[in-house]
Amino acid sequence: MLTRRNLPSLPLGLALAGAFLLAACGGKEQPPGPGPGGMGAPAVTVFTVETESVPVTAELPGRTSPYLVAEVRPQVTGIIKERLFKEGSDVRAGQVLYRIDPATYQAAYDSAHANLARAEANLEVARLKATRYADLVKIEAVSAQANDDAQAAQKQAHAEVAAAKAVLDKARVDLGYTRVASPIAGRIGRSSVTPGALVTANQAAPLATVQQLHPIYVDLTQSSAKMLSLKRDLDSGKLQRSNGNAVKVQLVLEDGSLYGVEGKLAFSEVTVDEGTGSVTLRAVFPNPKGELLPGMYVRARLTQGVNRDAMLVPHAAVSRTPRGEAQVMVVNGENKVEARLVEAEQSIGDKWVVTGGLAAGERVIVEGLQKVKPGVPVQIQEAGAAPAAAPAPVAPAAPAAKK
């Protein structure tokens, strides 16, 4: 409850409060608005583009295939007596893999041998008779007709010996075919038959397959359009061959790791696949440890030339438009931002190889992209340079002394 004694103090309190409010409002100054290139411009880090020599590589999909393949088939008909190899093992050229029952072929060989002996004996008789008649006909002890018959019989005996030898050779070959050998050295797969199975000469199904895996082929595919573009760049001098005409190949395995040994390009197909519009390239890789197996999916990196005027731009500077085009933000001579479409098809380490859309000496933004847009002035700092020192804070003014 207000009393008459408290009334004089109320106006005094209101006056003091007003004075304090006026002092507070008058002591603060509004900061100046940011001007073009002033302290309010966002700070960005830029990378100055320079030209340098970089290898031009292509990463192509492909699959491994054996260097040599031999499907083992029987050359004679018979019963498998033995399988003489371990599935999945390495075999030598000429190593016996199967043995077919040789009984009938041994008998045929023995019979042919006997027939040859008989033919040779008949030849000896015919030879002696022909020699004797040749002497007797001179003294007219035998007729000329008898002599002619004796000479013809000798020639016929010679022919019978030759025929008997051919039969014996055929029997020897058939007997040898009862031992089925590997035609090449390599790794053998699973066997399609077991002992006791009947096999026939030149049957469609192979008994087993031997594949030579060291070295090994890698078959790659490249679009014909890309190959034509590469040839034009080489012919015009835009690209230069590295290491003469040799093209080295590096292999990326299915798990993303690099194969430890480099290969080389063996040949390229002479025709274009009508269905895919691609050309097949074949590379050869050493495979001493058998790490590469036929049918593996791989990616191969081919060094196809050297670009003497390439520009490398950090990955952080390149973004993609909604249409998938590569884009960078460039700081122009007025320290303002420009959006620029570029051609970036190849990546080397942490940088893109830019082949169009930029010029040497231009500055691209690598840090602070989220703070800028085209046309905005910025404060720049070169990538790798020490950051600018922050301004020292201003000390507050000392309060005025009371009078």
VOPAGU-2260 file (C-alpha; in pm, 1 decimal, decimal comma):
REM VOPAGU-2260
SITE   aa  ch    i         X         Y         Z
SITE  MET   A    0       0,0       0,0       0,0
SITE  LEU   A    1     140,9     332,4    -111,5
SITE  THR   A    2     175,5     593,6     154,3
SITE  ARG   A    3     233,8     955,6     116,6
SITE  ARG   A    4     594,2     902,0     230,8
SITE  ASN   A    5     670,4     669,0     -71,3
SITE  LEU   A    6     524,7     888,3    -344,2
SITE  PRO   A    7     830,9    1119,3    -396,9
SITE  SER   A    8    1057,0     817,0    -466,3
SITE  LEU   A    9     850,7     680,4    -758,3
SITE  PRO   A   10     928,1     957,3   -1014,0
SITE  LEU   A   11    1293,4     943,2    -919,3
SITE  GLY   A   12    1312,4     566,5    -990,2
SITE  LEU   A   13    1144,4     602,4   -1328,9
SITE  ALA   A   14    1385,9     874,1   -1425,9
SITE  LEU   A   15    1690,7     667,2   -1334,3
SITE  ALA   A   16    1562,7     367,5   -1534,6
SITE  GLY   A   17    1511,4     581,8   -1841,6
SITE  ALA   A   18    1861,4     719,6   -1813,1
SITE  PHE   A   19    2013,2     372,7   -1799,7
SITE  LEU   A   20    1813,4     261,9   -2110,5
SITE  LEU   A   21    1925,8     562,0   -2309,3
SITE  ALA   A   22    2288,7     500,2   -2212,7
SITE  ALA   A   23    2268,4     134,1   -2316,5
SITE  CYS   A   24    2111,6     208,4   -2654,8
SITE  GLY   A   25    2349,2     489,6   -2732,3
SITE  GLY   A   26    2664,0     289,9   -2645,5
SITE  LYS   A   27    2613,3      14,8   -2914,7
SITE  GLU   A   28    2704,3      65,3   -3282,5
SITE  GLN   A   29    2555,2    -147,3   -3566,2
SITE  PRO   A   30    2818,2    -347,4   -3758,7
SITE  PRO   A   31    2867,9    -242,9   -4118,4
SITE  GLY   A   32    2700,6    -466,1   -4381,6
SITE  PRO   A   33    2923,2    -685,3   -4595,4
SITE  GLY   A   34    3031,3    -522,5   -4915,9
SITE  PRO   A   35    3172,7    -679,8   -5232,7
SITE  GLY   A   36    3499,3    -849,4   -5139,7
SITE  GLY   A   37    3471,8    -715,8   -4787,3
SITE  MET   A   38    3507,5    -895,2   -4461,4
SITE  GLY   A   39    3162,5   -1052,6   -4502,5
SITE  ALA   A   40    3258,9   -1252,4   -4815,7
SITE  PRO   A   41    3280,8   -1630,4   -4750,8
SITE  ALA   A   42    3628,5   -1779,2   -4732,4
SITE  VAL   A   43    3715,8   -2065,6   -4970,0
SITE  THR   A   44    4023,6   -2272,5   -5050,0
SITE  VAL   A   45    4124,2   -2286,1   -5415,9
SITE  PHE   A   46    4353,0   -2505,9   -5625,9
SITE  THR   A   47    4538,4   -2351,6   -5921,0
SITE  VAL   A   48    4520,2   -2576,5   -6226,4
SITE  GLU   A   49    4845,0   -2655,9   -6409,3
SITE  THR   A   50    4923,6   -2879,0   -6707,2
SITE  GLU   A   51    5137,7   -3188,9   -6665,8
SITE  SER   A   52    5210,5   -3521,1   -6837,0
SITE  VAL   A   53    4990,0   -3808,7   -6726,2
SITE  PRO   A   54    4942,1   -4159,8   -6866,6
SITE  VAL   A   55    4614,5   -4221,0   -7045,7
SITE  THR   A   56    4467,6   -4545,7   -6915,2
SITE  ALA   A   57    4152,7   -4739,2   -6990,4
SITE  GLU   A   58    3988,3   -4975,9   -6742,8
SITE  LEU   A   59    3815,4   -5253,9   -6933,0
SITE  PRO   A   60    3609,3   -5551,0   -6814,1
SITE  GLY   A   61    3718,2   -5900,3   -6905,5
SITE  ARG   A   62    3743,7   -6267,2   -6814,6
SITE  THR   A   63    4033,3   -6503,5   -6783,7
SITE  SER   A   64    4072,6   -6795,7   -7022,0
SITE  PRO   A   65    4333,1   -7075,2   -7040,7
SITE  TYR   A   66    4639,0   -7038,2   -7258,4
SITE  LEU   A   67    4589,4   -7390,9   -7398,1
SITE  VAL   A   68    4294,1   -7630,6   -7364,8
SITE  ALA   A   69    4296,3   -8002,1   -7446,8
SITE  GLU   A   70    3988,3   -8222,5   -7417,6
SITE  VAL   A   71    4105,8   -8578,7   -7361,9
SITE  ARG   A   72    3910,5   -8835,8   -7565,2
SITE  PRO   A   73    3976,5   -9206,4   -7633,0
SITE  GLN   A   74    4101,1   -9307,9   -7976,9
SITE  VAL   A   75    3995,0   -9673,4   -7939,6
SITE  THR   A   76    3692,0   -9850,6   -7795,1
SITE  GLY   A   77    3723,7  -10048,4   -7475,2
SITE  ILE   A   78    3677,7  -10074,0   -7098,7
SITE  ILE   A   79    3860,5   -9831,1   -6868,5
SITE  LYS   A   80    4092,6  -10037,3   -6648,6
SITE  GLU   A   81    4264,4   -9759,9   -6451,0
SITE  ARG   A   82    4255,4   -9384,9   -6391,3
SITE  LEU   A   83    4613,4   -9277,7   -6326,5
SITE  PHE   A   84    4580,2   -8914,4   -6212,0
SITE  LYS   A   85    4437,9   -8710,2   -5926,1
SITE  GLU   A   86    4159,7   -8470,0   -6018,8
SITE  GLY   A   87    4266,4   -8106,2   -5997,5
SITE  SER   A   88    4636,7   -8186,2   -6012,7
SITE  ASP   A   89    4903,1   -8068,8   -6255,3
SITE  VAL   A   90    4998,6   -8319,4   -6526,3
SITE  ARG   A   91    5286,0   -8336,6   -6771,6
SITE  ALA   A   92    5263,9   -8356,7   -7148,4
SITE  GLY   A   93    5262,1   -8727,7   -7239,2
SITE  GLN   A   94    5163,6   -8842,8   -6890,0
SITE  VAL   A   95    4930,7   -9146,1   -6900,2
SITE  LEU   A   96    4587,5   -9055,6   -6762,1
SITE  TYR   A   97    4377,8   -9368,0   -6835,8
SITE  ARG   A   98    4449,5   -9725,1   -6932,8
SITE  ILE   A   99    4199,2   -9907,3   -7153,8
SITE  ASP   A  100    4187,6  -10288,1   -7146,6
SITE  PRO   A  101    4454,5  -10381,8   -7408,2
SITE  ALA   A  102    4374,9  -10752,7   -7445,6
SITE  THR   A  103    4200,7  -10740,9   -7784,7
SITE  TYR   A  104    4446,6  -10487,1   -7924,9
SITE  GLN   A  105    4742,9  -10692,5   -7806,7
SITE  ALA   A  106    4596,5  -10995,8   -7983,2
SITE  ALA   A  107    4546,5  -10796,5   -8302,8
SITE  TYR   A  108    4905,5  -10675,6   -8284,0
SITE  ASP   A  109    5038,4  -11028,7   -8237,2
SITE  SER   A  110    4831,0  -11154,0   -8531,7
SITE  ALA   A  111    4957,0  -10873,9   -8755,6
SITE  HIS   A  112    5311,3  -10951,3   -8651,3
SITE  ALA   A  113    5264,6  -11315,4   -8748,5
SITE  ASN   A  114    5112,7  -11222,6   -9083,8
SITE  LEU   A  115    5411,4  -11004,5   -9157,8
SITE  ALA   A  116    5646,9  -11291,3   -9079,2
SITE  ARG   A  117    5453,0  -11519,2   -9316,9
SITE  ALA   A  118    5455,3  -11258,1   -9591,1
SITE  GLU   A  119    5829,2  -11210,2   -9554,4
SITE  ALA   A  120    5882,7  -11588,7   -9581,0
SITE  ASN   A  121    5672,7  -11603,6   -9897,3
SITE  LEU   A  122    5871,5  -11313,7  -10034,4
SITE  GLU   A  123    6195,6  -11505,1   -9982,5
SITE  VAL   A  124    6059,6  -11809,9  -10170,4
SITE  ALA   A  125    5934,7  -11589,9  -10454,1
SITE  ARG   A  126    6267,5  -11406,2  -10471,3
SITE  LEU   A  127    6470,8  -11729,3  -10499,8
SITE  LYS   A  128    6238,3  -11868,4  -10768,3
SITE  ALA   A  129    6247,6  -11545,4  -10967,4
SITE  THR   A  130    6627,5  -11537,5  -10952,7
SITE  ARG   A  131    6656,0  -11901,9  -11065,9
SITE  TYR   A  132    6408,8  -11860,1  -11353,0
SITE  ALA   A  133    6589,2  -11546,7  -11468,6
SITE  ASP   A  134    6905,0  -11761,0  -11520,9
SITE  LEU   A  135    6723,3  -12056,6  -11675,6
SITE  VAL   A  136    6534,8  -11855,3  -11929,7
SITE  LYS   A  137    6866,3  -11741,3  -12075,0
SITE  ILE   A  138    6952,2  -12100,2  -12174,1
SITE  GLU   A  139    6590,9  -12172,4  -12263,4
SITE  ALA   A  140    6560,3  -12422,7  -11978,1
SITE  VAL   A  141    6225,4  -12268,4  -11887,8
SITE  SER   A  142    5976,8  -12088,2  -12098,0
SITE  ALA   A  143    5951,9  -11712,1  -12103,8
SITE  GLN   A  144    5599,8  -11736,0  -11962,0
SITE  ALA   A  145    5721,5  -11931,9  -11659,3
SITE  ASN   A  146    5988,6  -11670,8  -11598,7
SITE  ASP   A  147    5733,8  -11390,1  -11623,2
SITE  ASP   A  148    5510,7  -11564,4  -11369,9
SITE  ALA   A  149    5803,5  -11604,8  -11129,1
SITE  GLN   A  150    5894,9  -11233,7  -11155,7
SITE  ALA   A  151    5532,7  -11131,2  -11099,0
SITE  ALA   A  152    5503,8  -11360,3  -10799,3
SITE  GLN   A  153    5807,4  -11190,8  -10645,7
SITE  LYS   A  154    5651,5  -10847,4  -10688,4
SITE  GLN   A  155    5324,8  -10971,0  -10540,2
SITE  ALA   A  156    5514,4  -11107,5  -10239,5
SITE  HIS   A  157    5675,8  -10763,4  -10194,4
SITE  ALA   A  158    5329,9  -10602,1  -10192,0
SITE  GLU   A  159    5201,4  -10853,4   -9939,0
SITE  VAL   A  160    5492,5  -10773,5   -9708,7
SITE  ALA   A  161    5416,3  -10399,7   -9735,8
SITE  ALA   A  162    5048,1  -10462,0   -9658,9
SITE  ALA   A  163    5137,1  -10679,0   -9362,6
SITE  LYS   A  164    5363,7  -10404,2   -9230,5
SITE  ALA   A  165    5081,4  -10149,5   -9259,2
SITE  VAL   A  166    4845,8  -10377,5   -9066,9
SITE  LEU   A  167    5112,2  -10426,9   -8801,6
SITE  ASP   A  168    5164,7  -10049,0   -8772,8
SITE  LYS   A  169    4789,1   -9998,9   -8733,8
SITE  ALA   A  170    4776,5  -10263,7   -8463,0
SITE  ARG   A  171    5073,9  -10102,5   -8287,6
SITE  VAL   A  172    4900,6   -9760,4   -8291,8
SITE  ASP   A  173    4573,8   -9901,8   -8157,3
SITE  LEU   A  174    4760,8  -10083,4   -7883,8
SITE  GLY   A  175    4935,8   -9757,7   -7792,1
SITE  TYR   A  176    4601,2   -9576,3   -7776,1
SITE  THR   A  177    4495,6   -9802,5   -7491,6
SITE  ARG   A  178    4719,8   -9576,9   -7282,5
SITE  VAL   A  179    4538,9   -9239,7   -7294,3
SITE  ALA   A  180    4799,6   -8964,3   -7241,5
SITE  SER   A  181    4775,7   -8589,9   -7185,0
SITE  PRO   A  182    4860,6   -8393,4   -7502,4
SITE  ILE   A  183    4972,9   -8083,5   -7307,1
SITE  ALA   A  184    5107,1   -7989,2   -6966,8
SITE  GLY   A  185    4860,8   -7817,7   -6736,4
SITE  ARG   A  186    4596,3   -7863,7   -6469,7
SITE  ILE   A  187    4346,2   -8142,3   -6518,9
SITE  GLY   A  188    3984,8   -8116,4   -6408,7
SITE  ARG   A  189    3738,3   -8378,2   -6295,4
SITE  SER   A  190    3708,7   -8714,6   -6467,1
SITE  SER   A  191    3382,8   -8795,9   -6644,3
SITE  VAL   A  192    3438,7   -9174,2   -6622,3
SITE  THR   A  193    3553,9   -9427,6   -6365,9
SITE  PRO   A  194    3726,3   -9763,9   -6405,6
SITE  GLY   A  195    3488,4  -10015,5   -6562,7
SITE  ALA   A  196    3321,4   -9763,4   -6793,1
SITE  LEU   A  197    3290,9   -9838,3   -7164,8
SITE  VAL   A  198    3437,6   -9571,3   -7388,2
SITE  THR   A  199    3425,7   -9545,0   -7764,6
SITE  ALA   A  200    3669,6   -9408,7   -8017,8
SITE  ASN   A  201    3634,9   -9030,9   -8075,3
SITE  GLN   A  202    3327,5   -9001,5   -7855,0
SITE  ALA   A  203    3167,6   -8656,7   -7813,5
SITE  ALA   A  204    3208,8   -8634,4   -7435,8
SITE  PRO   A  205    3569,4   -8586,4   -7319,4
SITE  LEU   A  206    3711,2   -8807,2   -7045,9
SITE  ALA   A  207    3874,0   -8500,6   -6882,7
SITE  THR   A  208    3999,3   -8153,4   -6974,4
SITE  VAL   A  209    4355,5   -8026,9   -6930,6
SITE  GLN   A  210    4416,4   -7649,6   -6923,5
SITE  GLN   A  211    4745,9   -7467,7   -6931,7
SITE  LEU   A  212    4716,7   -7177,3   -6684,8
SITE  HIS   A  213    5072,2   -7039,2   -6688,4
SITE  PRO   A  214    5067,3   -6807,0   -6869,0
SITE  ILE   A  215    4695,8   -6723,3   -6889,8
SITE  TYR   A  216    4485,4   -6510,8   -7125,3
SITE  VAL   A  217    4256,8   -6223,2   -7023,4
SITE  ASP   A  218    3997,0   -6137,1   -7288,1
SITE  LEU   A  219    3882,5   -5772,7   -7267,6
SITE  THR   A  220    3619,4   -5570,3   -7452,4
SITE  GLN   A  221    3647,1   -5207,2   -7563,8
SITE  SER   A  222    3394,5   -5004,5   -7760,5
SITE  SER   A  223    3486,2   -4944,8   -8122,9
SITE  ALA   A  224    3407,8   -4572,2   -8082,6
SITE  LYS   A  225    3659,9   -4539,7   -7798,6
SITE  MET   A  226    3922,9   -4724,2   -8001,5
SITE  LEU   A  227    3870,9   -4492,6   -8300,5
SITE  SER   A  228    3902,0   -4185,8   -8075,7
SITE  LEU   A  229    4225,0   -4322,0   -7927,7
SITE  LYS   A  230    4375,1   -4385,6   -8272,3
SITE  ARG   A  231    4287,8   -4031,7   -8386,0
SITE  ASP   A  232    4453,4   -3879,9   -8077,3
SITE  LEU   A  233    4766,6   -4088,0   -8138,5
SITE  ASP   A  234    4778,4   -3995,3   -8507,6
SITE  SER   A  235    4728,4   -3624,3   -8435,4
SITE  GLY   A  236    4999,5   -3617,1   -8169,3
SITE  LYS   A  237    4761,5   -3527,6   -7886,9
SITE  LEU   A  238    4864,7   -3854,8   -7727,4
SITE  GLN   A  239    5204,4   -4019,2   -7746,5
SITE  ARG   A  240    5288,9   -4386,3   -7718,1
SITE  SER   A  241    5455,2   -4487,8   -7393,8
SITE  ASN   A  242    5737,9   -4746,0   -7405,3
SITE  GLY   A  243    5729,7   -4768,6   -7783,3
SITE  ASN   A  244    5456,3   -5001,5   -7905,7
SITE  ALA   A  245    5441,5   -5220,3   -7595,0
SITE  VAL   A  246    5114,7   -5187,0   -7402,2
SITE  LYS   A  247    5139,9   -5296,8   -7039,6
SITE  VAL   A  248    4831,4   -5417,3   -6857,7
SITE  GLN   A  249    4755,6   -5414,0   -6485,0
SITE  LEU   A  250    4487,4   -5643,4   -6347,1
SITE  VAL   A  251    4225,4   -5561,5   -6082,2
SITE  LEU   A  252    4078,6   -5876,7   -5926,2
SITE  GLU   A  253    3719,0   -5937,0   -5819,7
SITE  ASP   A  254    3787,2   -5827,4   -5460,8
SITE  GLY   A  255    3937,2   -5496,4   -5576,0
SITE  SER   A  256    4299,1   -5594,5   -5511,3
SITE  LEU   A  257    4572,0   -5557,4   -5773,0
SITE  TYR   A  258    4729,9   -5866,1   -5926,4
SITE  GLY   A  259    5098,3   -5863,7   -5841,1
SITE  VAL   A  260    5238,4   -5921,1   -6192,6
SITE  GLU   A  261    5195,0   -5699,7   -6497,0
SITE  GLY   A  262    5084,8   -5844,6   -6828,9
SITE  LYS   A  263    5103,0   -5723,1   -7186,2
SITE  LEU   A  264    4858,3   -5683,5   -7470,2
SITE  ALA   A  265    4887,4   -5973,6   -7715,6
SITE  PHE   A  266    4649,1   -5872,2   -7996,8
SITE  SER   A  267    4318,5   -5704,5   -8075,4
SITE  GLU   A  268    4035,1   -5858,6   -8273,3
SITE  VAL   A  269    4011,7   -5757,9   -8638,8
SITE  THR   A  270    3630,5   -5737,7   -8643,6
SITE  VAL   A  271    3368,3   -5552,6   -8440,5
SITE  ASP   A  272    3094,7   -5750,1   -8266,7
SITE  GLU   A  273    2773,8   -5650,8   -8442,8
SITE  GLY   A  274    2561,9   -5709,8   -8133,0
SITE  THR   A  275    2764,6   -5504,4   -7884,6
SITE  GLY   A  276    2972,3   -5273,3   -8103,9
SITE  SER   A  277    3285,0   -5374,3   -7916,0
SITE  VAL   A  278    3628,7   -5510,6   -8003,9
SITE  THR   A  279    3797,2   -5794,5   -7814,4
SITE  LEU   A  280    4147,0   -5736,3   -7679,4
SITE  ARG   A  281    4358,8   -6022,2   -7546,9
SITE  ALA   A  282    4626,1   -5977,7   -7280,9
SITE  VAL   A  283    4874,0   -6237,0   -7151,8
SITE  PHE   A  284    4963,3   -6262,1   -6782,0
SITE  PRO   A  285    5216,1   -6482,3   -6602,9
SITE  ASN   A  286    5041,5   -6711,3   -6353,6
SITE  PRO   A  287    5316,3   -6907,5   -6177,7
SITE  LYS   A  288    5121,3   -6956,1   -5852,8
SITE  GLY   A  289    4792,5   -7045,3   -6021,9
SITE  GLU   A  290    4605,7   -6754,1   -5860,1
SITE  LEU   A  291    4413,4   -6679,7   -6179,1
SITE  LEU   A  292    4158,4   -6943,0   -6277,2
SITE  PRO   A  293    3962,9   -6964,9   -6604,1
SITE  GLY   A  294    3635,2   -6774,8   -6603,8
SITE  MET   A  295    3726,8   -6515,9   -6337,5
SITE  TYR   A  296    3578,3   -6167,1   -6386,2
SITE  VAL   A  297    3852,0   -5902,1   -6377,6
SITE  ARG   A  298    3915,0   -5543,3   -6480,5
SITE  ALA   A  299    4228,2   -5450,9   -6669,1
SITE  ARG   A  300    4401,3   -5114,3   -6678,3
SITE  LEU   A  301    4577,1   -5045,4   -7007,4
SITE  THR   A  302    4824,0   -4759,9   -7047,6
SITE  GLN   A  303    4738,1   -4645,7   -7398,8
SITE  GLY   A  304    4946,5   -4330,0   -7426,6
SITE  VAL   A  305    5071,5   -4014,6   -7256,1
SITE  ASN   A  306    4883,2   -3683,6   -7248,7
SITE  ARG   A  307    5144,9   -3407,3   -7229,8
SITE  ASP   A  308    4892,5   -3128,8   -7156,1
SITE  ALA   A  309    4660,5   -3290,3   -6903,2
SITE  MET   A  310    4514,8   -3101,9   -6606,5
SITE  LEU   A  311    4465,6   -3270,7   -6270,2
SITE  VAL   A  312    4186,5   -3146,7   -6041,9
SITE  PRO   A  313    4123,9   -3280,8   -5688,3
SITE  HIS   A  314    3817,8   -3499,1   -5642,5
SITE  ALA   A  315    3681,2   -3254,0   -5385,3
SITE  ALA   A  316    3648,3   -2984,8   -5654,0
SITE  VAL   A  317    3434,3   -3188,2   -5893,9
SITE  SER   A  318    3061,7   -3239,1   -5845,8
SITE  ARG   A  319    2790,1   -3376,3   -6070,7
SITE  THR   A  320    2488,7   -3193,6   -6212,1
SITE  PRO   A  321    2143,5   -3359,2   -6214,3
SITE  ARG   A  322    2224,0   -3465,8   -6572,3
SITE  GLY   A  323    2543,9   -3636,6   -6456,1
SITE  GLU   A  324    2782,9   -3380,4   -6606,2
SITE  ALA   A  325    3104,8   -3296,8   -6422,5
SITE  GLN   A  326    3113,1   -2945,1   -6280,3
SITE  VAL   A  327    3360,8   -2726,3   -6088,4
SITE  MET   A  328    3334,0   -2384,3   -5922,5
SITE  VAL   A  329    3594,9   -2141,2   -6056,9
SITE  VAL   A  330    3705,3   -1812,5   -5896,2
SITE  ASN   A  331    3752,6   -1554,0   -6172,9
SITE  GLY   A  332    3976,1   -1246,8   -6183,0
SITE  GLU   A  333    3719,9   -1045,4   -5984,5
SITE  ASN   A  334    3721,6   -1306,7   -5705,6
SITE  LYS   A  335    3368,8   -1406,4   -5796,5
SITE  VAL   A  336    3242,6   -1763,7   -5837,0
SITE  GLU   A  337    3159,3   -1917,3   -6175,5
SITE  ALA   A  338    3009,3   -2263,0   -6241,9
SITE  ARG   A  339    3196,2   -2448,8   -6515,7
SITE  LEU   A  340    3118,2   -2779,6   -6690,0
SITE  VAL   A  341    3430,3   -2989,3   -6750,9
SITE  GLU   A  342    3527,7   -3319,3   -6913,3
SITE  ALA   A  343    3656,9   -3557,6   -6646,2
SITE  GLU   A  344    3661,7   -3921,5   -6756,3
SITE  GLN   A  345    3969,3   -4065,5   -6586,0
SITE  SER   A  346    4074,2   -4070,2   -6221,4
SITE  ILE   A  347    4436,0   -4096,3   -6103,7
SITE  GLY   A  348    4477,9   -4130,3   -5729,5
SITE  ASP   A  349    4277,5   -3853,1   -5561,3
SITE  LYS   A  350    4247,4   -3635,3   -5873,3
SITE  TRP   A  351    4044,8   -3623,5   -6192,9
SITE  VAL   A  352    4212,5   -3582,4   -6530,8
SITE  VAL   A  353    4028,2   -3288,7   -6691,9
SITE  THR   A  354    4053,7   -3275,6   -7070,0
SITE  GLY   A  355    3818,4   -2985,7   -7140,4
SITE  GLY   A  356    3640,6   -2690,3   -6979,8
SITE  LEU   A  357    3940,1   -2549,0   -6789,1
SITE  ALA   A  358    4258,0   -2362,4   -6874,3
SITE  ALA   A  359    4594,0   -2363,0   -6701,8
SITE  GLY   A  360    4615,8   -2102,4   -6427,1
SITE  GLU   A  361    4246,4   -2102,8   -6337,4
SITE  ARG   A  362    4148,4   -2144,7   -5973,6
SITE  VAL   A  363    3892,8   -2407,4   -5870,1
SITE  ILE   A  364    3733,0   -2424,2   -5526,6
SITE  VAL   A  365    3819,7   -2735,1   -5323,8
SITE  GLU   A  366    3689,0   -2628,0   -4980,1
SITE  GLY   A  367    3388,3   -2413,2   -4890,6
SITE  LEU   A  368    3168,8   -2515,5   -5182,9
SITE  GLN   A  369    2863,3   -2536,3   -4958,5
SITE  LYS   A  370    2895,2   -2165,8   -4877,1
SITE  VAL   A  371    2907,1   -2026,6   -5231,4
SITE  LYS   A  372    2701,8   -1997,5   -5545,9
SITE  PRO   A  373    2771,3   -1845,9   -5890,1
SITE  GLY   A  374    2823,7   -1469,7   -5885,3
SITE  VAL   A  375    2912,7   -1447,9   -5514,4
SITE  PRO   A  376    3240,6   -1270,0   -5420,9
SITE  VAL   A  377    3473,8   -1479,2   -5204,7
SITE  GLN   A  378    3792,1   -1457,6   -5004,6
SITE  ILE   A  379    4044,1   -1709,5   -5139,3
SITE  GLN   A  380    4326,9   -1907,6   -4988,9
SITE  GLU   A  381    4553,3   -2139,2   -5186,4
SITE  ALA   A  382    4533,4   -2506,9   -5099,4
SITE  GLY   A  383    4825,2   -2604,4   -4879,2
SITE  ALA   A  384    4895,1   -2245,1   -4767,9
SITE  ALA   A  385    4890,9   -2151,1   -4400,6
SITE  PRO   A  386    4555,4   -2003,9   -4291,3
SITE  ALA   A  387    4545,4   -1627,3   -4239,8
SITE  ALA   A  388    4579,9   -1510,0   -3880,4
SITE  ALA   A  389    4254,2   -1408,1   -3716,5
SITE  PRO   A  390    4227,2   -1036,2   -3623,5
SITE  ALA   A  391    4306,1    -958,3   -3259,3
SITE  PRO   A  392    3997,8    -894,9   -3048,2
SITE  VAL   A  393    3928,7    -527,1   -2963,9
SITE  ALA   A  394    3962,2    -451,6   -2593,1
SITE  PRO   A  395    3651,5    -294,9   -2435,7
SITE  ALA   A  396    3674,9      79,9   -2356,6
SITE  ALA   A  397    3747,7     170,1   -1996,7
SITE  PRO   A  398    3447,8     319,5   -1810,5
SITE  ALA   A  399    3449,6     695,3   -1770,9
SITE  ALA   A  400    3560,6     825,6   -1431,0
SITE  LYS   A  401    3287,6     966,9   -1210,5
SITE  LYS   A  402    3306,3    1332,2   -1143,1
